[in-house]
Amino acid sequence: MARKVLVLEDESSIRSFIVINLTRAGYEVIEAETGEDALEKLKSGADIRVALLDIMLPGIDGFEVCRRIRATNTRIGIIMLTARSQEMDKVTGLMTGADDYVTKPFSPAELTARVDALFRRAGGAAPEQAGEIRQEPFLLNTRNRTLEKNGQRVKLTQVEYSIMKMFMENPGKALSREEILDTVWGRDYFGELKIVDVNIRRLRLKIEDNAQNPTYINTVWGYGYKWGF
Ligand code: CA
C-alpha cells in the first residue's frame, strides 16, 4: 500500500528537511509550496493519507487549507506545523479540523513519530469488528466508522470518531484525559494533554444540542470526561 504524505511548506529549507526525513522513514512525499498547490495535488492524489500543513503561507493560509480539505475529506490525517511563538495557532488549527500539530523546530524523530501515529489511524490498520453501538439519539457504526444523531450523519474526523467510540463503549465511566490520550493517540504519542480538551471542545460543537451546556460529554473536573446522560 502506498504510504503517501503531502507536505505543504513554502520555506524550501524546512520542506527539504521534512522530505528527507519522511523519505528515509519509508514515505512517498508529495511537495507543495502554496495552499492552492496543495489542494490541487490532494484532488489528484486520492491515496494521500496524511498532510502536513504550514500555517504562514503566501496566498491562502494553512488554516484555510485545512478547512477546505475537511469540507470534503474527513479521513485524511492532518498535522499543522506551528511556530513556537504562536501558541494560539495550535488551538485554532485543531478547531479547523487538524488532528495534531508539531512545533517548529522539530526533530526528525518527533516528526516521524507523529506521522507514523496518524498514518496508522488514518489507515484504520486493524480491521474493526463489524457492528454498531446504539445509544439514543446516537448510532455509531463501527464498520463504516460513522456516527448518526437522530438519523442524521455527523461528520467526524478519525480522531473524533475514535473518541466517540471510546465514550460509547464506556457509558457512565469517568475517563481520565491520560486514558483518552493513550487510547486515541497511542502510547507512543508524545504530545500534550491539551490536545484532548481541544478535540472534545470540537466534538461537543458537533454532537451536543448546546455545546455551552453539554449533556452527553460531561466534564469531570480535574480528571477528564464522562459519557453519560
Ligand atoms: Ca511559512
Residues whose N, C-alpha, C, O or C-beta is under 5 A from the ligand:
A	BS01	CA	D10 E11 D54 M56 L57
